Amino acid sequence: MIKENLVFVHSFPTNSRALKGLIDYLNSYFNVIPIDLPGFVKEAPALQTISLKSYSDYVDRKVLELDLERFYMGRGKLWF
């Protein structure tokens, strides 16, 4: 079975490592591609300008780099 692509963006204040269990579960059904927002993991340093637009532009660039023909987009959140 060919799985659909799911681009997965975490919510504040978490990252894809904190949501590993959820991502592992979703991998049973989708090809999950996590995108960590800048400032939440060492590999993606904080943006100079913090705004919804700057985060949105960042995610847009990351998705374009993936060069996916088709994908769904999801968001994950930890509940405290």
PyMOL Python script that loads the backbone (N, CA, C, O; Angstrom):
from pymol import cmd

cmd.read_pdbstr("""\
ATOM      1  N   MET A   1       0.835  -1.180   0.000  1.00  0.00           N
ATOM      2  CA  MET A   1       0.000   0.000   0.000  1.00  0.00           C
ATOM      3  C   MET A   1       0.884   1.250   0.000  1.00  0.00           C
ATOM      4  O   MET A   1       1.809   1.366   0.804  1.00  0.00           O
ATOM      5  N   ILE A   2       0.595   2.159  -0.890  1.00  0.00           N
ATOM      6  CA  ILE A   2       1.319   3.425  -0.936  1.00  0.00           C
ATOM      7  C   ILE A   2       0.676   4.393   0.055  1.00  0.00           C
ATOM      8  O   ILE A   2      -0.530   4.638   0.008  1.00  0.00           O
ATOM      9  N   LYS A   3       1.492   4.935   0.945  1.00  0.00           N
ATOM     10  CA  LYS A   3       0.980   5.861   1.952  1.00  0.00           C
ATOM     11  C   LYS A   3       1.041   7.295   1.442  1.00  0.00           C
ATOM     12  O   LYS A   3       1.977   7.678   0.740  1.00  0.00           O
ATOM     13  N   GLU A   4       0.033   8.081   1.804  1.00  0.00           N
ATOM     14  CA  GLU A   4       0.004   9.507   1.485  1.00  0.00           C
ATOM     15  C   GLU A   4       1.038  10.241   2.353  1.00  0.00           C
ATOM     16  O   GLU A   4       1.370   9.790   3.449  1.00  0.00           O
ATOM     17  N   ASN A   5       1.535  11.362   1.856  1.00  0.00           N
ATOM     18  CA  ASN A   5       2.466  12.200   2.620  1.00  0.00           C
ATOM     19  C   ASN A   5       1.694  13.071   3.601  1.00  0.00           C
ATOM     20  O   ASN A   5       0.674  13.664   3.250  1.00  0.00           O
ATOM     21  N   LEU A   6       2.188  13.141   4.827  1.00  0.00           N
ATOM     22  CA  LEU A   6       1.630  14.009   5.854  1.00  0.00           C
ATOM     23  C   LEU A   6       2.757  14.901   6.375  1.00  0.00           C
ATOM     24  O   LEU A   6       3.648  14.439   7.088  1.00  0.00           O
ATOM     25  N   VAL A   7       2.706  16.170   6.015  1.00  0.00           N
ATOM     26  CA  VAL A   7       3.668  17.138   6.545  1.00  0.00           C
ATOM     27  C   VAL A   7       3.137  17.543   7.912  1.00  0.00           C
ATOM     28  O   VAL A   7       2.006  18.015   8.033  1.00  0.00           O
ATOM     29  N   PHE A   8       3.954  17.356   8.933  1.00  0.00           N
ATOM     30  CA  PHE A   8       3.516  17.487  10.315  1.00  0.00           C
ATOM     31  C   PHE A   8       4.276  18.623  10.991  1.00  0.00           C
ATOM     32  O   PHE A   8       5.503  18.587  11.085  1.00  0.00           O
ATOM     33  N   VAL A   9       3.551  19.620  11.458  1.00  0.00           N
ATOM     34  CA  VAL A   9       4.154  20.771  12.142  1.00  0.00           C
ATOM     35  C   VAL A   9       3.672  20.774  13.590  1.00  0.00           C
ATOM     36  O   VAL A   9       2.472  20.690  13.852  1.00  0.00           O
ATOM     37  N   HIS A  10       4.600  20.869  14.514  1.00  0.00           N
ATOM     38  CA  HIS A  10       4.229  20.878  15.937  1.00  0.00           C
ATOM     39  C   HIS A  10       3.669  22.234  16.338  1.00  0.00           C
ATOM     40  O   HIS A  10       3.851  23.231  15.640  1.00  0.00           O
ATOM     41  N   SER A  11       2.992  22.251  17.461  1.00  0.00           N
ATOM     42  CA  SER A  11       2.480  23.512  18.004  1.00  0.00           C
ATOM     43  C   SER A  11       3.457  24.032  19.057  1.00  0.00           C
ATOM     44  O   SER A  11       4.464  23.386  19.349  1.00  0.00           O
ATOM     45  N   PHE A  12       3.163  25.182  19.615  1.00  0.00           N
ATOM     46  CA  PHE A  12       3.986  25.758  20.678  1.00  0.00           C
ATOM     47  C   PHE A  12       3.658  25.047  21.979  1.00  0.00           C
ATOM     48  O   PHE A  12       2.494  24.673  22.122  1.00  0.00           O
ATOM     49  N   PRO A  13       4.492  24.826  22.894  1.00  0.00           N
ATOM     50  CA  PRO A  13       5.938  24.965  22.923  1.00  0.00           C
ATOM     51  C   PRO A  13       6.598  23.598  22.849  1.00  0.00           C
ATOM     52  O   PRO A  13       7.251  23.200  23.814  1.00  0.00           O
ATOM     53  N   THR A  14       6.463  22.881  21.783  1.00  0.00           N
ATOM     54  CA  THR A  14       6.965  21.513  21.686  1.00  0.00           C
ATOM     55  C   THR A  14       7.833  21.354  20.444  1.00  0.00           C
ATOM     56  O   THR A  14       8.230  22.349  19.837  1.00  0.00           O
ATOM     57  N   ASN A  15       8.131  20.121  20.063  1.00  0.00           N
ATOM     58  CA  ASN A  15       8.856  19.829  18.828  1.00  0.00           C
ATOM     59  C   ASN A  15       8.558  18.389  18.427  1.00  0.00           C
ATOM     60  O   ASN A  15       7.855  17.676  19.143  1.00  0.00           O
ATOM     61  N   SER A  16       9.084  17.963  17.297  1.00  0.00           N
ATOM     62  CA  SER A  16       8.762  16.620  16.810  1.00  0.00           C
ATOM     63  C   SER A  16       9.314  15.527  17.722  1.00  0.00           C
ATOM     64  O   SER A  16       8.769  14.424  17.763  1.00  0.00           O
ATOM     65  N   ARG A  17      10.381  15.818  18.448  1.00  0.00           N
ATOM     66  CA  ARG A  17      10.910  14.800  19.374  1.00  0.00           C
ATOM     67  C   ARG A  17       9.934  14.526  20.512  1.00  0.00           C
ATOM     68  O   ARG A  17       9.769  13.381  20.933  1.00  0.00           O
ATOM     69  N   ALA A  18       9.298  15.566  21.000  1.00  0.00           N
ATOM     70  CA  ALA A  18       8.322  15.405  22.085  1.00  0.00           C
ATOM     71  C   ALA A  18       7.077  14.671  21.601  1.00  0.00           C
ATOM     72  O   ALA A  18       6.353  14.070  22.395  1.00  0.00           O
ATOM     73  N   LEU A  19       6.834  14.723  20.295  1.00  0.00           N
ATOM     74  CA  LEU A  19       5.643  14.087  19.719  1.00  0.00           C
ATOM     75  C   LEU A  19       5.985  12.782  19.011  1.00  0.00           C
ATOM     76  O   LEU A  19       5.228  12.320  18.157  1.00  0.00           O
ATOM     77  N   LYS A  20       7.118  12.187  19.362  1.00  0.00           N
ATOM     78  CA  LYS A  20       7.591  10.977  18.694  1.00  0.00           C
ATOM     79  C   LYS A  20       6.558   9.855  18.714  1.00  0.00           C
ATOM     80  O   LYS A  20       6.370   9.176  17.704  1.00  0.00           O
ATOM     81  N   GLY A  21       5.903   9.653  19.818  1.00  0.00           N
ATOM     82  CA  GLY A  21       4.896   8.577  19.907  1.00  0.00           C
ATOM     83  C   GLY A  21       3.765   8.788  18.915  1.00  0.00           C
ATOM     84  O   GLY A  21       3.338   7.847  18.245  1.00  0.00           O
ATOM     85  N   LEU A  22       3.285  10.005  18.819  1.00  0.00           N
ATOM     86  CA  LEU A  22       2.217  10.321  17.867  1.00  0.00           C
ATOM     87  C   LEU A  22       2.704  10.156  16.435  1.00  0.00           C
ATOM     88  O   LEU A  22       1.993   9.605  15.594  1.00  0.00           O
ATOM     89  N   ILE A  23       3.906  10.630  16.158  1.00  0.00           N
ATOM     90  CA  ILE A  23       4.461  10.498  14.806  1.00  0.00           C
ATOM     91  C   ILE A  23       4.657   9.028  14.453  1.00  0.00           C
ATOM     92  O   ILE A  23       4.348   8.622  13.333  1.00  0.00           O
ATOM     93  N   ASP A  24       5.162   8.225  15.384  1.00  0.00           N
ATOM     94  CA  ASP A  24       5.318   6.787  15.146  1.00  0.00           C
ATOM     95  C   ASP A  24       3.972   6.141  14.827  1.00  0.00           C
ATOM     96  O   ASP A  24       3.877   5.318  13.916  1.00  0.00           O
ATOM     97  N   TYR A  25       2.946   6.507  15.566  1.00  0.00           N
ATOM     98  CA  TYR A  25       1.597   5.973  15.307  1.00  0.00           C
ATOM     99  C   TYR A  25       1.117   6.382  13.914  1.00  0.00           C
ATOM    100  O   TYR A  25       0.623   5.547  13.156  1.00  0.00           O
ATOM    101  N   LEU A  26       1.262   7.653  13.581  1.00  0.00           N
ATOM    102  CA  LEU A  26       0.798   8.138  12.283  1.00  0.00           C
ATOM    103  C   LEU A  26       1.572   7.523  11.125  1.00  0.00           C
ATOM    104  O   LEU A  26       1.041   7.391  10.022  1.00  0.00           O
ATOM    105  N   ASN A  27       2.834   7.144  11.370  1.00  0.00           N
ATOM    106  CA  ASN A  27       3.633   6.499  10.332  1.00  0.00           C
ATOM    107  C   ASN A  27       3.041   5.174   9.873  1.00  0.00           C
ATOM    108  O   ASN A  27       3.397   4.678   8.804  1.00  0.00           O
ATOM    109  N   SER A  28       2.146   4.595  10.661  1.00  0.00           N
ATOM    110  CA  SER A  28       1.461   3.367  10.237  1.00  0.00           C
ATOM    111  C   SER A  28       0.505   3.645   9.080  1.00  0.00           C
ATOM    112  O   SER A  28       0.164   2.743   8.316  1.00  0.00           O
ATOM    113  N   TYR A  29       0.084   4.882   8.961  1.00  0.00           N
ATOM    114  CA  TYR A  29      -0.937   5.256   7.973  1.00  0.00           C
ATOM    115  C   TYR A  29      -0.451   6.246   6.923  1.00  0.00           C
ATOM    116  O   TYR A  29      -1.009   6.312   5.828  1.00  0.00           O
ATOM    117  N   PHE A  30       0.591   7.021   7.250  1.00  0.00           N
ATOM    118  CA  PHE A  30       1.092   8.068   6.368  1.00  0.00           C
ATOM    119  C   PHE A  30       2.607   8.020   6.308  1.00  0.00           C
ATOM    120  O   PHE A  30       3.255   7.429   7.171  1.00  0.00           O
ATOM    121  N   ASN A  31       3.160   8.638   5.295  1.00  0.00           N
ATOM    122  CA  ASN A  31       4.579   8.936   5.244  1.00  0.00           C
ATOM    123  C   ASN A  31       4.736  10.286   5.943  1.00  0.00           C
ATOM    124  O   ASN A  31       4.571  11.332   5.316  1.00  0.00           O
ATOM    125  N   VAL A  32       5.052  10.268   7.231  1.00  0.00           N
ATOM    126  CA  VAL A  32       5.077  11.486   8.048  1.00  0.00           C
ATOM    127  C   VAL A  32       6.408  12.213   7.874  1.00  0.00           C
ATOM    128  O   VAL A  32       7.482  11.630   8.022  1.00  0.00           O
ATOM    129  N   ILE A  33       6.306  13.493   7.557  1.00  0.00           N
ATOM    130  CA  ILE A  33       7.480  14.339   7.384  1.00  0.00           C
ATOM    131  C   ILE A  33       7.348  15.495   8.379  1.00  0.00           C
ATOM    132  O   ILE A  33       6.633  16.461   8.111  1.00  0.00           O
ATOM    133  N   PRO A  34       8.033  15.404   9.523  1.00  0.00           N
ATOM    134  CA  PRO A  34       7.911  16.471  10.521  1.00  0.00           C
ATOM    135  C   PRO A  34       8.738  17.699  10.145  1.00  0.00           C
ATOM    136  O   PRO A  34       9.846  17.587   9.621  1.00  0.00           O
ATOM    137  N   ILE A  35       8.176  18.861  10.421  1.00  0.00           N
ATOM    138  CA  ILE A  35       8.895  20.127  10.278  1.00  0.00           C
ATOM    139  C   ILE A  35       8.906  20.784  11.656  1.00  0.00           C
ATOM    140  O   ILE A  35       7.859  21.115  12.212  1.00  0.00           O
ATOM    141  N   ASP A  36      10.114  20.965  12.195  1.00  0.00           N
ATOM    142  CA  ASP A  36      10.245  21.652  13.477  1.00  0.00           C
ATOM    143  C   ASP A  36      10.352  23.145  13.242  1.00  0.00           C
ATOM    144  O   ASP A  36      11.109  23.594  12.382  1.00  0.00           O
ATOM    145  N   LEU A  37       9.598  23.906  14.004  1.00  0.00           N
ATOM    146  CA  LEU A  37       9.647  25.360  13.897  1.00  0.00           C
ATOM    147  C   LEU A  37      10.965  25.888  14.468  1.00  0.00           C
ATOM    148  O   LEU A  37      11.516  25.299  15.397  1.00  0.00           O
ATOM    149  N   PRO A  38      11.466  26.985  13.920  1.00  0.00           N
ATOM    150  CA  PRO A  38      12.716  27.569  14.404  1.00  0.00           C
ATOM    151  C   PRO A  38      12.639  27.949  15.883  1.00  0.00           C
ATOM    152  O   PRO A  38      11.649  28.505  16.360  1.00  0.00           O
ATOM    153  N   GLY A  39      13.729  27.624  16.587  1.00  0.00           N
ATOM    154  CA  GLY A  39      13.813  27.969  17.998  1.00  0.00           C
ATOM    155  C   GLY A  39      13.363  26.855  18.929  1.00  0.00           C
ATOM    156  O   GLY A  39      13.448  26.995  20.149  1.00  0.00           O
ATOM    157  N   PHE A  40      12.883  25.745  18.364  1.00  0.00           N
ATOM    158  CA  PHE A  40      12.391  24.651  19.199  1.00  0.00           C
ATOM    159  C   PHE A  40      13.273  23.410  19.129  1.00  0.00           C
ATOM    160  O   PHE A  40      13.074  22.456  19.881  1.00  0.00           O
ATOM    161  N   VAL A  41      14.248  23.430  18.224  1.00  0.00           N
ATOM    162  CA  VAL A  41      15.272  22.380  18.146  1.00  0.00           C
ATOM    163  C   VAL A  41      16.594  23.052  17.775  1.00  0.00           C
ATOM    164  O   VAL A  41      16.614  24.124  17.171  1.00  0.00           O
ATOM    165  N   LYS A  42      17.696  22.401  18.148  1.00  0.00           N
ATOM    166  CA  LYS A  42      19.018  22.964  17.882  1.00  0.00           C
ATOM    167  C   LYS A  42      19.271  23.141  16.381  1.00  0.00           C
ATOM    168  O   LYS A  42      19.943  24.089  15.974  1.00  0.00           O
ATOM    169  N   GLU A  43      18.739  22.238  15.564  1.00  0.00           N
ATOM    170  CA  GLU A  43      18.988  22.270  14.118  1.00  0.00           C
ATOM    171  C   GLU A  43      18.261  23.420  13.407  1.00  0.00           C
ATOM    172  O   GLU A  43      18.579  23.734  12.260  1.00  0.00           O
ATOM    173  N   ALA A  44      17.311  24.034  14.066  1.00  0.00           N
ATOM    174  CA  ALA A  44      16.558  25.151  13.477  1.00  0.00           C
ATOM    175  C   ALA A  44      16.606  26.331  14.457  1.00  0.00           C
ATOM    176  O   ALA A  44      15.706  26.482  15.284  1.00  0.00           O
ATOM    177  N   PRO A  45      17.644  27.161  14.369  1.00  0.00           N
ATOM    178  CA  PRO A  45      17.783  28.282  15.304  1.00  0.00           C
ATOM    179  C   PRO A  45      16.606  29.255  15.220  1.00  0.00           C
ATOM    180  O   PRO A  45      15.910  29.323  14.208  1.00  0.00           O
ATOM    181  N   ALA A  46      16.403  29.989  16.279  1.00  0.00           N
ATOM    182  CA  ALA A  46      15.295  30.954  16.346  1.00  0.00           C
ATOM    183  C   ALA A  46      15.392  31.977  15.223  1.00  0.00           C
ATOM    184  O   ALA A  46      16.483  32.339  14.783  1.00  0.00           O
ATOM    185  N   LEU A  47      14.239  32.431  14.774  1.00  0.00           N
ATOM    186  CA  LEU A  47      14.173  33.460  13.746  1.00  0.00           C
ATOM    187  C   LEU A  47      14.536  34.820  14.344  1.00  0.00           C
ATOM    188  O   LEU A  47      14.340  35.054  15.536  1.00  0.00           O
ATOM    189  N   GLN A  48      15.061  35.706  13.511  1.00  0.00           N
ATOM    190  CA  GLN A  48      15.373  37.057  13.993  1.00  0.00           C
ATOM    191  C   GLN A  48      14.096  37.834  14.256  1.00  0.00           C
ATOM    192  O   GLN A  48      14.028  38.615  15.205  1.00  0.00           O
ATOM    193  N   THR A  49      13.082  37.626  13.424  1.00  0.00           N
ATOM    194  CA  THR A  49      11.791  38.286  13.589  1.00  0.00           C
ATOM    195  C   THR A  49      10.755  37.229  13.952  1.00  0.00           C
ATOM    196  O   THR A  49      10.493  36.319  13.165  1.00  0.00           O
ATOM    197  N   ILE A  50      10.170  37.346  15.131  1.00  0.00           N
ATOM    198  CA  ILE A  50       9.174  36.390  15.594  1.00  0.00           C
ATOM    199  C   ILE A  50       7.792  36.930  15.253  1.00  0.00           C
ATOM    200  O   ILE A  50       7.345  37.929  15.817  1.00  0.00           O
ATOM    201  N   SER A  51       7.127  36.258  14.327  1.00  0.00           N
ATOM    202  CA  SER A  51       5.775  36.647  13.940  1.00  0.00           C
ATOM    203  C   SER A  51       5.112  35.452  13.262  1.00  0.00           C
ATOM    204  O   SER A  51       5.781  34.513  12.833  1.00  0.00           O
ATOM    205  N   LEU A  52       3.808  35.506  13.178  1.00  0.00           N
ATOM    206  CA  LEU A  52       3.088  34.445  12.486  1.00  0.00           C
ATOM    207  C   LEU A  52       3.558  34.358  11.037  1.00  0.00           C
ATOM    208  O   LEU A  52       3.727  33.263  10.503  1.00  0.00           O
ATOM    209  N   LYS A  53       3.767  35.499  10.407  1.00  0.00           N
ATOM    210  CA  LYS A  53       4.218  35.517   9.012  1.00  0.00           C
ATOM    211  C   LYS A  53       5.597  34.892   8.864  1.00  0.00           C
ATOM    212  O   LYS A  53       5.825  34.129   7.926  1.00  0.00           O
ATOM    213  N   SER A  54       6.519  35.197   9.767  1.00  0.00           N
ATOM    214  CA  SER A  54       7.868  34.630   9.641  1.00  0.00           C
ATOM    215  C   SER A  54       7.847  33.114   9.823  1.00  0.00           C
ATOM    216  O   SER A  54       8.564  32.398   9.125  1.00  0.00           O
ATOM    217  N   TYR A  55       7.032  32.621  10.752  1.00  0.00           N
ATOM    218  CA  TYR A  55       6.906  31.166  10.915  1.00  0.00           C
ATOM    219  C   TYR A  55       6.226  30.548   9.694  1.00  0.00           C
ATOM    220  O   TYR A  55       6.638  29.487   9.223  1.00  0.00           O
ATOM    221  N   SER A  56       5.198  31.202   9.185  1.00  0.00           N
ATOM    222  CA  SER A  56       4.504  30.711   8.005  1.00  0.00           C
ATOM    223  C   SER A  56       5.432  30.658   6.794  1.00  0.00           C
ATOM    224  O   SER A  56       5.427  29.679   6.048  1.00  0.00           O
ATOM    225  N   ASP A  57       6.216  31.695   6.600  1.00  0.00           N
ATOM    226  CA  ASP A  57       7.178  31.724   5.497  1.00  0.00           C
ATOM    227  C   ASP A  57       8.200  30.598   5.644  1.00  0.00           C
ATOM    228  O   ASP A  57       8.578  29.967   4.657  1.00  0.00           O
ATOM    229  N   TYR A  58       8.642  30.350   6.863  1.00  0.00           N
ATOM    230  CA  TYR A  58       9.596  29.274   7.125  1.00  0.00           C
ATOM    231  C   TYR A  58       9.000  27.924   6.723  1.00  0.00           C
ATOM    232  O   TYR A  58       9.641  27.142   6.021  1.00  0.00           O
ATOM    233  N   VAL A  59       7.782  27.658   7.168  1.00  0.00           N
ATOM    234  CA  VAL A  59       7.126  26.383   6.835  1.00  0.00           C
ATOM    235  C   VAL A  59       6.919  26.275   5.327  1.00  0.00           C
ATOM    236  O   VAL A  59       7.136  25.207   4.754  1.00  0.00           O
ATOM    237  N   ASP A  60       6.508  27.350   4.680  1.00  0.00           N
ATOM    238  CA  ASP A  60       6.349  27.349   3.214  1.00  0.00           C
ATOM    239  C   ASP A  60       7.651  26.943   2.527  1.00  0.00           C
ATOM    240  O   ASP A  60       7.645  26.106   1.624  1.00  0.00           O
ATOM    241  N   ARG A  61       8.763  27.534   2.954  1.00  0.00           N
ATOM    242  CA  ARG A  61      10.061  27.200   2.349  1.00  0.00           C
ATOM    243  C   ARG A  61      10.402  25.730   2.545  1.00  0.00           C
ATOM    244  O   ARG A  61      10.850  25.056   1.617  1.00  0.00           O
ATOM    245  N   LYS A  62      10.182  25.236   3.772  1.00  0.00           N
ATOM    246  CA  LYS A  62      10.493  23.829   4.070  1.00  0.00           C
ATOM    247  C   LYS A  62       9.636  22.879   3.223  1.00  0.00           C
ATOM    248  O   LYS A  62      10.131  21.869   2.723  1.00  0.00           O
ATOM    249  N   VAL A  63       8.362  23.209   3.070  1.00  0.00           N
ATOM    250  CA  VAL A  63       7.474  22.356   2.270  1.00  0.00           C
ATOM    251  C   VAL A  63       7.918  22.378   0.800  1.00  0.00           C
ATOM    252  O   VAL A  63       7.945  21.332   0.151  1.00  0.00           O
ATOM    253  N   LEU A  64       8.261  23.544   0.277  1.00  0.00           N
ATOM    254  CA  LEU A  64       8.730  23.630  -1.108  1.00  0.00           C
ATOM    255  C   LEU A  64      10.006  22.811  -1.316  1.00  0.00           C
ATOM    256  O   LEU A  64      10.181  22.183  -2.361  1.00  0.00           O
ATOM    257  N   GLU A  65      10.893  22.821  -0.322  1.00  0.00           N
ATOM    258  CA  GLU A  65      12.130  22.032  -0.408  1.00  0.00           C
ATOM    259  C   GLU A  65      11.842  20.539  -0.510  1.00  0.00           C
ATOM    260  O   GLU A  65      12.631  19.797  -1.095  1.00  0.00           O
ATOM    261  N   LEU A  66      10.719  20.091   0.055  1.00  0.00           N
ATOM    262  CA  LEU A  66      10.368  18.671   0.016  1.00  0.00           C
ATOM    263  C   LEU A  66       9.984  18.225  -1.389  1.00  0.00           C
ATOM    264  O   LEU A  66      10.086  17.042  -1.716  1.00  0.00           O
ATOM    265  N   ASP A  67       9.544  19.166  -2.218  1.00  0.00           N
ATOM    266  CA  ASP A  67       9.175  18.888  -3.611  1.00  0.00           C
ATOM    267  C   ASP A  67       8.170  17.724  -3.711  1.00  0.00           C
ATOM    268  O   ASP A  67       8.341  16.808  -4.515  1.00  0.00           O
ATOM    269  N   LEU A  68       7.138  17.783  -2.891  1.00  0.00           N
ATOM    270  CA  LEU A  68       6.107  16.743  -2.887  1.00  0.00           C
ATOM    271  C   LEU A  68       5.028  17.066  -3.916  1.00  0.00           C
ATOM    272  O   LEU A  68       4.593  18.211  -4.038  1.00  0.00           O
ATOM    273  N   GLU A  69       4.611  16.061  -4.640  1.00  0.00           N
ATOM    274  CA  GLU A  69       3.540  16.262  -5.606  1.00  0.00           C
ATOM    275  C   GLU A  69       2.205  16.459  -4.902  1.00  0.00           C
ATOM    276  O   GLU A  69       1.361  17.236  -5.346  1.00  0.00           O
ATOM    277  N   ARG A  70       2.030  15.742  -3.798  1.00  0.00           N
ATOM    278  CA  ARG A  70       0.762  15.781  -3.067  1.00  0.00           C
ATOM    279  C   ARG A  70       1.049  15.522  -1.593  1.00  0.00           C
ATOM    280  O   ARG A  70       1.904  14.704  -1.256  1.00  0.00           O
ATOM    281  N   PHE A  71       0.323  16.229  -0.710  1.00  0.00           N
ATOM    282  CA  PHE A  71       0.519  16.000   0.719  1.00  0.00           C
ATOM    283  C   PHE A  71      -0.666  16.558   1.504  1.00  0.00           C
ATOM    284  O   PHE A  71      -1.404  17.423   1.033  1.00  0.00           O
ATOM    285  N   TYR A  72      -0.815  16.042   2.689  1.00  0.00           N
ATOM    286  CA  TYR A  72      -1.724  16.597   3.697  1.00  0.00           C
ATOM    287  C   TYR A  72      -0.864  17.328   4.709  1.00  0.00           C
ATOM    288  O   TYR A  72       0.330  17.056   4.833  1.00  0.00           O
ATOM    289  N   MET A  73      -1.468  18.250   5.426  1.00  0.00           N
ATOM    290  CA  MET A  73      -0.717  18.963   6.453  1.00  0.00           C
ATOM    291  C   MET A  73      -1.429  18.780   7.782  1.00  0.00           C
ATOM    292  O   MET A  73      -2.646  18.946   7.868  1.00  0.00           O
ATOM    293  N   GLY A  74      -0.676  18.438   8.817  1.00  0.00           N
ATOM    294  CA  GLY A  74      -1.248  18.232  10.135  1.00  0.00           C
ATOM    295  C   GLY A  74      -0.466  18.980  11.184  1.00  0.00           C
ATOM    296  O   GLY A  74       0.662  19.415  10.951  1.00  0.00           O
ATOM    297  N   ARG A  75      -1.076  19.125  12.340  1.00  0.00           N
ATOM    298  CA  ARG A  75      -0.454  19.828  13.459  1.00  0.00           C
ATOM    299  C   ARG A  75      -0.588  18.954  14.691  1.00  0.00           C
ATOM    300  O   ARG A  75      -1.634  18.347  14.923  1.00  0.00           O
ATOM    301  N   GLY A  76       0.462  18.893  15.470  1.00  0.00           N
ATOM    302  CA  GLY A  76       0.434  18.100  16.685  1.00  0.00           C
ATOM    303  C   GLY A  76       0.553  18.977  17.907  1.00  0.00           C
ATOM    304  O   GLY A  76       1.152  20.052  17.859  1.00  0.00           O
ATOM    305  N   LYS A  77      -0.018  18.515  19.004  1.00  0.00           N
ATOM    306  CA  LYS A  77       0.011  19.298  20.240  1.00  0.00           C
ATOM    307  C   LYS A  77       0.102  18.359  21.433  1.00  0.00           C
ATOM    308  O   LYS A  77      -0.535  17.307  21.466  1.00  0.00           O
ATOM    309  N   LEU A  78       0.894  18.755  22.398  1.00  0.00           N
ATOM    310  CA  LEU A  78       0.948  18.047  23.677  1.00  0.00           C
ATOM    311  C   LEU A  78      -0.069  18.684  24.607  1.00  0.00           C
ATOM    312  O   LEU A  78      -0.218  19.906  24.622  1.00  0.00           O
ATOM    313  N   TRP A  79      -0.746  17.892  25.359  1.00  0.00           N
ATOM    314  CA  TRP A  79      -1.714  18.413  26.333  1.00  0.00           C
ATOM    315  C   TRP A  79      -1.101  18.276  27.715  1.00  0.00           C
ATOM    316  O   TRP A  79      -0.702  17.183  28.117  1.00  0.00           O
ATOM    317  N   PHE A  80      -1.028  19.364  28.431  1.00  0.00           N
ATOM    318  CA  PHE A  80      -0.444  19.349  29.777  1.00  0.00           C
ATOM    319  C   PHE A  80      -1.550  19.397  30.814  1.00  0.00           C
ATOM    320  O   PHE A  80      -1.272  19.392  32.013  1.00  0.00           O
TER     321      PHE A  80
END
""", "prot")
cmd.dss("prot")
cmd.show_as("cartoon", "prot")
cmd.util.cbc("prot")
cmd.orient("prot")
